[in-house]
């Protein structure tokens, strides 16, 4: 089996418990293996909301949230599935065909309402995804701010990117 190149970016687990937000780094394997990211999030054992924010290679982001009987997913750019295994895995799990290589349009795939119960309604998520001039970490920062965990998220990103 061929050695896989490491993927740049970050993976953050976000948990809300007893009215407080907590952000922690996920294992680097979460950036290249969707199953690893899902498994790690399920092991958090939280009574409150728990989800993952993955920013991959300054190209796209994935939000994943374990739900009873599965996982809710949002991929910010379906075309990323042409170049990244983890994005292809998201589309596979969503049972969506990858776009054609000639397709130059950017569109999200999955559940735009993945965080609607936490203060990020579908239409606002669509606005964030449509901000193609922003890097994924900037888009995720907007989401963190809207949901109310931007201080914890920024503090963790500062450590990761230092």
Backbone as a chain_set.jsonl record, in Angstrom:
{"seq": "XXXXXXXXXXXXXXXXXXXXXXXXXXXXXXXXXXXXXXXXXXXXXXXXXXXXXXXXXXXXXXXXXXXXXXXXXXXXXXXXXXXXXXXXXXXXXXXXXXXXXXXXXXXXXXXXXXXXXXXXXXXXXXXXXXXXXXXXXXXXXXXXXXXXXXXXXXXXXXXXXX", "coords": {"N": [[0.84, -1.18, 0.0], [0.545, 2.218, -0.827], [2.283, 4.942, 0.652], [0.595, 7.575, 2.175], [0.56, 11.032, 1.473], [1.087, 13.57, 3.931], [-1.604, 15.663, 4.983], [-2.123, 19.111, 4.884], [-3.408, 21.473, 7.256], [-6.018, 21.703, 9.716], [-7.749, 19.997, 12.365], [-10.442, 20.259, 14.449], [-12.122, 19.497, 17.405], [-15.237, 20.312, 18.708], [-17.077, 20.995, 21.57], [-20.034, 21.419, 23.405], [-20.983, 21.787, 26.582], [-22.891, 21.873, 29.5], [-23.509, 24.571, 29.033], [-21.094, 25.685, 28.284], [-18.421, 26.17, 25.978], [-15.938, 24.109, 24.476], [-12.905, 23.619, 22.862], [-10.779, 21.423, 21.104], [-7.79, 19.946, 19.733], [-7.889, 17.568, 17.106], [-6.725, 14.299, 16.188], [-4.168, 14.144, 13.699], [-4.753, 12.344, 11.676], [-7.408, 12.665, 11.168], [-7.662, 14.508, 9.144], [-7.213, 13.186, 6.795], [-8.584, 10.819, 6.826], [-11.842, 10.073, 6.879], [-13.325, 8.25, 8.42], [-11.688, 8.004, 10.697], [-11.926, 10.561, 11.797], [-14.674, 10.643, 12.401], [-14.866, 8.525, 14.237], [-13.207, 9.479, 16.308], [-14.682, 11.732, 17.154], [-17.022, 10.509, 18.076], [-16.066, 9.261, 20.334], [-15.9, 11.217, 22.217], [-17.949, 11.438, 24.059], [-20.11, 13.248, 25.033], [-22.725, 15.041, 26.669], [-23.815, 17.197, 25.564], [-23.761, 19.225, 22.552], [-21.572, 18.036, 20.013], [-19.077, 18.284, 17.616], [-17.047, 18.271, 14.609], [-14.593, 20.345, 13.069], [-12.969, 20.688, 10.14], [-10.282, 21.948, 8.371], [-8.894, 21.838, 5.303], [-5.88, 21.857, 3.644], [-5.958, 24.661, 2.975], [-8.009, 24.782, 1.16], [-10.691, 23.793, 1.375], [-13.451, 23.144, 3.656], [-14.727, 20.857, 6.13], [-17.542, 19.994, 7.975], [-18.456, 17.901, 10.521], [-20.799, 15.994, 12.271], [-21.673, 13.797, 14.68], [-24.675, 11.99, 14.792], [-27.637, 10.378, 16.062], [-27.636, 7.179, 14.728], [-25.918, 7.757, 12.609], [-24.035, 10.209, 10.788], [-23.938, 13.697, 10.411], [-23.05, 15.705, 7.714], [-21.114, 18.293, 6.141], [-19.657, 19.48, 3.3], [-17.651, 21.947, 2.078], [-16.922, 22.403, -0.576], [-17.717, 20.618, -3.247], [-16.172, 19.902, -5.449], [-13.687, 19.395, -4.432], [-13.502, 16.736, -4.005], [-12.367, 15.62, -6.213], [-9.662, 15.816, -5.89], [-8.979, 15.176, -3.26], [-9.007, 12.549, -0.974], [-10.497, 12.462, 1.432], [-12.568, 14.258, 0.978], [-13.812, 12.984, -1.146], [-14.655, 10.739, 0.236], [-16.583, 11.89, 1.899], [-18.54, 12.637, 0.004], [-19.147, 10.095, -0.896], [-20.263, 8.904, 1.402], [-22.473, 10.526, 1.609], [-23.771, 9.698, -0.56], [-23.489, 10.902, -3.096], [-22.627, 11.751, -6.366], [-19.326, 12.547, -7.512], [-18.325, 15.765, -8.88], [-17.921, 16.624, -12.405], [-14.7, 16.769, -13.992], [-14.409, 18.987, -15.618], [-16.107, 20.827, -14.597], [-16.313, 23.964, -13.222], [-17.596, 25.293, -11.281], [-18.247, 26.155, -7.89], [-19.674, 24.477, -5.216], [-21.437, 23.619, -2.217], [-21.874, 20.474, -0.491], [-24.069, 18.35, 1.208], [-25.358, 18.775, 4.55], [-26.485, 21.838, 5.068], [-27.677, 22.818, 7.292], [-26.395, 21.775, 9.479], [-25.46, 22.912, 11.833], [-27.583, 24.409, 12.711], [-29.172, 24.328, 15.029], [-27.48, 25.386, 16.829], [-27.185, 28.023, 16.366], [-26.478, 28.719, 13.771], [-28.073, 29.153, 11.085], [-29.302, 27.558, 8.028], [-29.353, 29.342, 5.751], [-27.462, 31.277, 6.47], [-25.188, 29.729, 6.724], [-24.891, 29.046, 4.055], [-24.168, 31.525, 3.017], [-21.638, 31.867, 4.203], [-20.237, 29.692, 3.057], [-20.315, 30.499, 0.42], [-18.476, 32.539, 0.357], [-15.974, 32.695, -1.343], [-13.558, 33.981, -1.502], [-12.363, 33.804, 0.908], [-10.217, 31.965, 3.121], [-10.469, 28.553, 4.301], [-10.063, 28.455, 7.137], [-10.779, 31.027, 7.866], [-13.454, 31.067, 7.124], [-14.436, 29.122, 8.871], [-13.932, 30.444, 11.233], [-15.817, 32.484, 11.088], [-18.125, 30.956, 11.378], [-17.705, 29.935, 13.943], [-17.836, 32.318, 15.39], [-20.502, 33.07, 14.961], [-21.863, 30.977, 16.221], [-20.922, 31.2, 18.782], [-18.525, 30.312, 19.944], [-16.141, 31.495, 19.337], [-13.965, 32.671, 20.767], [-12.729, 30.519, 22.147], [-12.119, 28.925, 19.954], [-10.393, 30.584, 18.43], [-8.281, 30.869, 20.243], [-7.325, 28.235, 20.336], [-6.592, 27.873, 17.632], [-4.562, 29.755, 17.416], [-2.603, 28.511, 18.952], [-2.208, 26.159, 17.459], [-1.306, 27.136, 14.993], [0.99, 28.434, 15.635]], "CA": [[0.0, 0.0, 0.0], [1.352, 3.427, -0.953], [2.275, 5.878, 1.776], [-0.18, 8.756, 1.845], [1.197, 12.289, 1.85], [0.339, 14.253, 4.988], [-2.472, 16.741, 4.527], [-2.007, 20.328, 5.689], [-4.662, 21.997, 7.765], [-6.262, 21.388, 11.12], [-9.007, 19.351, 12.733], [-10.806, 20.698, 15.791], [-13.357, 18.979, 18.006], [-15.931, 21.352, 19.462], [-18.065, 20.403, 22.465], [-20.773, 22.348, 24.273], [-21.495, 21.036, 27.72], [-23.261, 22.742, 30.627], [-23.49, 25.962, 28.609], [-19.733, 26.143, 27.994], [-17.771, 25.626, 24.788], [-14.572, 23.611, 24.618], [-12.309, 23.239, 21.574], [-9.53, 20.668, 21.244], [-7.293, 19.438, 18.455], [-8.123, 16.167, 16.796], [-5.556, 13.639, 15.628], [-3.914, 14.558, 12.314], [-5.364, 11.381, 10.75], [-8.759, 13.143, 10.865], [-7.619, 15.289, 7.914], [-7.12, 12.334, 5.605], [-9.467, 9.654, 6.953], [-13.135, 10.458, 7.423], [-13.686, 7.305, 9.481], [-10.91, 8.346, 11.893], [-12.528, 11.773, 12.359], [-15.974, 10.268, 12.972], [-14.602, 7.701, 15.423], [-12.692, 10.339, 17.374], [-15.777, 12.552, 17.675], [-17.941, 9.646, 18.841], [-15.436, 8.897, 21.597], [-15.907, 12.356, 23.125], [-18.94, 11.161, 25.102], [-20.638, 14.497, 25.564], [-24.181, 15.117, 26.757], [-24.189, 18.343, 24.736], [-23.362, 19.189, 21.146], [-20.18, 17.697, 19.686], [-18.876, 18.238, 16.17], [-15.684, 18.505, 14.161], [-14.334, 21.335, 12.027], [-11.73, 20.336, 9.456], [-9.831, 22.841, 7.304], [-7.956, 21.004, 4.563], [-4.976, 22.445, 2.637], [-6.414, 25.989, 2.549], [-8.866, 24.596, -0.012], [-12.096, 23.554, 1.701], [-13.665, 22.678, 5.019], [-15.744, 19.832, 6.39], [-18.133, 19.965, 9.31], [-19.08, 16.606, 10.752], [-21.475, 15.944, 13.566], [-22.335, 12.516, 14.927], [-26.09, 12.024, 15.152], [-28.104, 8.997, 16.233], [-27.741, 6.403, 13.501], [-25.049, 8.181, 11.518], [-23.266, 11.439, 10.943], [-24.361, 14.785, 9.553], [-21.834, 16.191, 7.066], [-21.127, 19.404, 5.195], [-18.416, 19.675, 2.552], [-17.806, 23.296, 1.522], [-16.678, 22.419, -2.029], [-17.838, 19.255, -3.769], [-15.09, 19.648, -6.41], [-12.508, 18.929, -3.694], [-13.498, 15.27, -4.087], [-11.53, 15.223, -7.341], [-8.255, 15.848, -5.489], [-8.771, 14.78, -1.866], [-9.728, 11.339, -0.59], [-11.468, 12.702, 2.494], [-13.735, 14.892, 0.352], [-14.48, 11.911, -1.891], [-15.325, 9.902, 1.236], [-17.783, 12.61, 2.317], [-19.54, 12.47, -1.054], [-19.532, 8.684, -0.898], [-21.165, 8.708, 2.538], [-23.704, 11.251, 1.282], [-24.295, 9.053, -1.781], [-23.513, 11.93, -4.127], [-21.562, 11.575, -7.35], [-18.404, 13.687, -7.602], [-18.545, 16.585, -10.081], [-17.045, 16.383, -13.548], [-13.446, 17.527, -13.922], [-14.555, 20.245, -16.359], [-16.987, 21.705, -13.836], [-15.528, 24.962, -12.504], [-18.445, 25.912, -10.267], [-18.046, 25.727, -6.508], [-20.912, 24.343, -4.454], [-21.323, 22.731, -1.064], [-22.661, 19.243, -0.527], [-24.373, 17.88, 2.556], [-26.373, 19.43, 5.368], [-26.185, 23.231, 5.406], [-28.259, 23.071, 8.604], [-25.708, 20.913, 10.44], [-25.287, 23.641, 13.095], [-28.695, 25.349, 12.857], [-29.643, 24.348, 16.416], [-26.459, 26.078, 17.63], [-27.162, 29.436, 16.001], [-26.004, 28.939, 12.399], [-29.103, 28.645, 10.174], [-28.887, 27.142, 6.679], [-29.082, 30.455, 4.828], [-26.208, 31.925, 6.866], [-24.117, 28.794, 6.353], [-24.72, 29.195, 2.605], [-23.424, 32.774, 2.809], [-20.242, 31.598, 4.573], [-19.679, 28.801, 2.037], [-20.192, 31.266, -0.824], [-17.362, 33.494, 0.485], [-14.861, 31.971, -1.951], [-12.311, 34.73, -1.347], [-11.834, 33.513, 2.234], [-9.638, 30.65, 3.367], [-11.338, 27.744, 5.159], [-9.975, 28.825, 8.553], [-11.546, 32.264, 8.028], [-14.862, 30.684, 7.058], [-14.753, 28.438, 10.127], [-13.938, 31.487, 12.263], [-17.135, 33.125, 10.984], [-19.084, 30.008, 11.948], [-17.448, 29.927, 15.389], [-18.345, 33.576, 15.939], [-21.973, 33.039, 14.922], [-22.343, 29.986, 17.19], [-20.554, 31.656, 20.11], [-17.306, 29.715, 20.512], [-15.01, 32.083, 18.619], [-12.801, 32.894, 21.628], [-12.076, 29.227, 22.36], [-11.617, 28.486, 18.65], [-9.247, 31.426, 18.094], [-7.2, 30.522, 21.173], [-6.76, 26.959, 19.896], [-5.934, 28.09, 16.337], [-3.303, 30.459, 17.673], [-1.636, 27.483, 19.415], [-1.938, 25.235, 16.356], [-0.608, 27.81, 13.901], [2.203, 29.105, 16.153]], "C": [[0.888, 1.248, 0.0], [1.202, 4.318, 0.273], [1.53, 7.131, 1.344], [0.547, 10.005, 2.325], [0.402, 12.946, 2.967], [-0.45, 15.428, 4.411], [-2.291, 17.933, 5.465], [-3.387, 20.787, 6.141], [-4.791, 21.705, 9.238], [-7.623, 20.738, 11.286], [-9.279, 19.682, 14.193], [-12.115, 20.053, 16.208], [-13.95, 20.087, 18.86], [-17.034, 20.681, 20.281], [-18.725, 21.522, 23.264], [-21.413, 21.522, 25.372], [-21.729, 21.989, 28.886], [-23.128, 24.218, 30.27], [-22.123, 26.523, 28.268], [-19.182, 25.431, 26.766], [-16.35, 25.185, 25.118], [-14.094, 23.181, 23.231], [-11.008, 22.491, 21.847], [-9.097, 20.158, 19.875], [-7.63, 17.962, 18.326], [-6.83, 15.605, 16.222], [-5.401, 14.035, 14.157], [-4.512, 13.593, 11.291], [-6.778, 11.806, 10.357], [-8.797, 13.94, 9.562], [-7.573, 14.435, 6.655], [-8.059, 11.136, 5.65], [-10.769, 10.056, 7.641], [-13.557, 9.546, 8.572], [-12.954, 7.613, 10.787], [-11.516, 9.576, 12.579], [-13.858, 11.445, 13.043], [-15.776, 9.481, 14.262], [-14.127, 8.56, 16.581], [-13.795, 11.2, 17.99], [-16.754, 11.725, 18.515], [-17.37, 9.272, 20.197], [-15.449, 10.033, 22.615], [-16.914, 12.199, 24.265], [-19.448, 12.432, 25.779], [-22.159, 14.43, 25.642], [-24.701, 16.278, 25.92], [-23.757, 18.137, 23.295], [-21.882, 18.841, 21.008], [-20.077, 17.606, 18.17], [-17.426, 18.544, 15.852], [-15.645, 19.537, 13.051], [-12.978, 21.004, 11.418], [-11.451, 21.342, 8.352], [-8.701, 22.105, 6.588], [-7.214, 21.808, 3.497], [-5.367, 23.84, 2.15], [-7.349, 25.932, 1.34], [-10.351, 24.5, 0.316], [-12.206, 23.179, 3.166], [-14.766, 21.624, 5.056], [-16.237, 20.049, 7.812], [-18.787, 18.601, 9.447], [-19.618, 16.553, 12.169], [-22.162, 14.592, 13.733], [-23.783, 12.746, 15.379], [-26.543, 10.583, 15.353], [-28.279, 8.304, 14.874], [-26.849, 6.854, 12.367], [-24.248, 9.42, 11.836], [-23.824, 12.458, 9.951], [-23.094, 15.449, 9.019], [-22.099, 17.412, 6.201], [-19.733, 19.538, 4.606], [-18.561, 21.008, 1.826], [-17.637, 23.355, 0.01], [-16.668, 20.988, -2.554], [-16.706, 18.905, -4.738], [-13.815, 19.166, -5.727], [-12.39, 17.41, -3.751], [-12.653, 14.762, -5.254], [-10.064, 15.102, -6.942], [-7.964, 15.31, -4.096], [-9.648, 13.581, -1.504], [-10.796, 11.6, 0.453], [-12.726, 13.368, 1.938], [-14.522, 13.868, -0.463], [-15.24, 10.989, -0.942], [-16.61, 10.563, 1.743], [-18.881, 12.424, 1.276], [-20.044, 11.031, -1.108], [-20.542, 8.403, 0.217], [-22.507, 9.398, 2.302], [-24.428, 10.647, 0.079], [-24.518, 10.072, -2.905], [-22.351, 11.67, -5.072], [-20.636, 12.783, -7.349], [-18.676, 14.486, -8.88], [-17.605, 16.171, -11.209], [-15.801, 17.25, -13.414], [-13.54, 18.869, -14.63], [-15.377, 21.264, -15.589], [-16.155, 22.666, -12.991], [-16.328, 25.639, -11.391], [-18.162, 25.312, -8.894], [-19.411, 25.608, -5.842], [-20.695, 23.381, -3.296], [-22.153, 21.472, -1.277], [-22.877, 18.803, 0.905], [-25.408, 18.747, 3.236], [-25.95, 20.844, 5.761], [-26.737, 23.595, 6.785], [-27.609, 22.276, 9.716], [-25.544, 21.583, 11.809], [-26.445, 24.609, 13.363], [-29.217, 25.421, 14.292], [-28.665, 25.07, 17.35], [-26.294, 27.538, 17.221], [-26.681, 29.748, 14.599], [-27.029, 28.36, 11.423], [-28.563, 28.37, 8.767], [-28.508, 28.312, 5.784], [-27.799, 31.199, 5.196], [-25.011, 31.034, 6.555], [-23.833, 28.91, 4.858], [-23.912, 30.447, 2.293], [-21.944, 32.562, 3.11], [-19.569, 30.738, 3.504], [-19.436, 29.56, 0.73], [-19.063, 32.297, -0.794], [-16.075, 32.851, -0.036], [-13.523, 32.703, -1.846], [-11.671, 34.493, 0.011], [-11.212, 32.117, 2.276], [-10.564, 29.872, 4.299], [-11.254, 28.128, 6.642], [-10.746, 30.114, 8.836], [-13.05, 31.985, 7.992], [-15.29, 30.007, 8.364], [-14.761, 29.423, 11.292], [-15.278, 32.222, 12.263], [-18.208, 32.243, 11.625], [-18.942, 29.983, 13.47], [-18.014, 31.188, 16.039], [-19.869, 33.545, 16.014], [-22.544, 32.091, 15.985], [-21.937, 30.334, 18.625], [-19.332, 31.006, 20.742], [-16.049, 30.276, 19.859], [-13.789, 32.324, 19.497], [-12.018, 31.606, 21.844], [-11.417, 28.736, 21.071], [-10.353, 29.265, 18.277], [-8.042, 31.089, 18.968], [-6.515, 29.217, 20.724], [-6.025, 27.119, 18.559], [-4.604, 28.799, 16.51], [-2.226, 29.479, 18.125], [-1.218, 26.575, 18.26], [-1.029, 25.885, 15.318], [0.658, 28.516, 14.361], [3.459, 28.365, 15.754]], "O": [[1.867, 1.318, 0.743], [0.12, 4.426, 0.852], [1.798, 7.685, 0.278], [1.081, 10.04, 3.433], [-0.828, 12.893, 2.962], [-0.009, 16.092, 3.473], [-2.303, 17.781, 6.686], [-4.396, 20.518, 5.488], [-3.797, 21.484, 9.929], [-8.522, 20.905, 10.462], [-8.451, 19.419, 15.065], [-13.093, 20.062, 15.461], [-13.245, 20.723, 19.643], [-17.825, 19.899, 19.753], [-18.062, 22.446, 23.735], [-22.269, 20.674, 25.122], [-20.871, 22.808, 29.216], [-22.691, 25.024, 31.091], [-21.998, 27.716, 27.99], [-19.442, 24.249, 26.544], [-15.657, 25.803, 25.926], [-14.796, 22.465, 22.517], [-10.23, 22.882, 22.717], [-9.918, 19.964, 18.979], [-7.651, 17.217, 19.306], [-5.945, 16.358, 15.816], [-6.393, 14.237, 13.457], [-4.753, 13.985, 10.149], [-7.295, 11.364, 9.331], [-9.852, 14.042, 8.936], [-7.867, 14.922, 5.564], [-8.305, 10.505, 4.623], [-10.788, 10.343, 8.838], [-14.086, 10.015, 9.58], [-13.536, 7.497, 11.866], [-11.606, 9.62, 13.806], [-14.126, 11.925, 14.145], [-16.444, 9.743, 15.263], [-14.589, 8.395, 17.71], [-13.84, 11.376, 19.208], [-17.251, 12.191, 19.54], [-18.13, 8.992, 21.124], [-15.05, 9.833, 23.762], [-16.729, 12.783, 25.332], [-19.225, 12.643, 26.972], [-22.804, 13.832, 24.78], [-25.889, 16.337, 25.604], [-23.432, 17.026, 22.876], [-21.049, 19.298, 21.791], [-20.882, 16.94, 17.52], [-16.672, 19.013, 16.704], [-16.537, 19.599, 12.205], [-11.957, 21.037, 12.105], [-12.299, 21.564, 7.488], [-7.677, 21.788, 7.193], [-7.818, 22.362, 2.578], [-5.116, 24.162, 0.988], [-7.469, 26.901, 0.59], [-11.18, 25.069, -0.394], [-11.204, 22.929, 3.836], [-15.601, 21.519, 4.158], [-15.448, 20.26, 8.733], [-19.576, 18.192, 8.596], [-18.983, 17.004, 13.122], [-23.113, 14.277, 13.017], [-24.06, 13.587, 16.234], [-25.894, 9.661, 14.86], [-28.984, 8.799, 13.995], [-27.008, 6.372, 11.246], [-23.838, 9.655, 12.973], [-24.14, 12.128, 8.808], [-22.169, 15.726, 9.782], [-23.167, 17.548, 5.604], [-18.751, 19.692, 5.332], [-19.493, 21.185, 1.041], [-18.158, 24.269, -0.628], [-15.716, 20.242, -2.327], [-16.32, 17.74, -4.84], [-12.949, 18.585, -6.382], [-11.304, 16.86, -3.565], [-12.267, 13.593, -5.276], [-9.306, 14.372, -7.58], [-6.811, 15.016, -3.781], [-10.863, 13.597, -1.702], [-11.885, 11.031, 0.382], [-13.832, 13.067, 2.386], [-15.753, 13.885, -0.468], [-16.33, 10.516, -1.264], [-17.607, 9.884, 1.988], [-20.017, 12.093, 1.617], [-21.229, 10.786, -1.339], [-21.554, 7.74, -0.008], [-23.549, 8.913, 2.742], [-25.548, 11.037, -0.251], [-25.56, 10.102, -3.559], [-21.23, 11.402, -4.638], [-21.094, 13.916, -7.203], [-19.2, 13.942, -9.851], [-16.624, 15.46, -10.992], [-15.835, 18.32, -12.807], [-12.818, 19.8, -14.275], [-15.341, 22.453, -15.908], [-15.379, 22.232, -12.139], [-15.794, 26.463, -10.648], [-17.877, 24.122, -8.761], [-20.214, 26.539, -5.9], [-19.887, 22.456, -3.376], [-23.026, 21.427, -2.143], [-21.962, 18.875, 1.726], [-26.237, 19.378, 2.579], [-25.15, 21.024, 6.679], [-26.304, 24.582, 7.381], [-28.197, 22.113, 10.785], [-25.495, 20.897, 12.83], [-26.298, 25.535, 14.161], [-29.663, 26.484, 14.725], [-28.98, 25.333, 18.51], [-25.37, 28.213, 17.676], [-26.492, 30.916, 14.259], [-26.889, 27.221, 10.979], [-27.513, 28.881, 8.375], [-27.465, 28.285, 5.13], [-27.114, 31.705, 4.307], [-23.949, 31.523, 6.17], [-22.676, 28.877, 4.439], [-23.063, 30.433, 1.402], [-21.087, 33.025, 2.357], [-18.447, 31.031, 3.092], [-18.466, 29.292, 0.021], [-18.732, 32.872, -1.831], [-15.191, 32.503, 0.747], [-12.47, 32.108, -2.077], [-10.547, 34.937, 0.247], [-11.633, 31.212, 1.555], [-11.362, 30.476, 5.015], [-12.273, 28.126, 7.333], [-11.304, 30.279, 9.921], [-13.821, 32.591, 8.736], [-16.366, 30.283, 8.894], [-15.524, 29.247, 12.242], [-15.809, 32.546, 13.325], [-19.089, 32.736, 12.329], [-19.937, 30.007, 14.195], [-18.604, 31.122, 17.118], [-20.454, 33.951, 17.019], [-23.586, 32.373, 16.577], [-22.53, 29.829, 19.578], [-19.121, 31.133, 21.948], [-15.011, 29.614, 19.829], [-12.665, 32.194, 19.012], [-10.792, 31.595, 21.738], [-10.308, 28.203, 21.09], [-9.359, 28.673, 17.856], [-6.913, 31.03, 18.48], [-5.288, 29.114, 20.733], [-4.946, 26.554, 18.38], [-3.631, 28.479, 15.828], [-1.068, 29.6, 17.727], [-0.039, 26.259, 18.096], [-0.093, 25.257, 14.824], [1.338, 29.141, 13.547], [4.561, 28.787, 16.103]]}, "num_chains": 1, "name": "protein.A"}
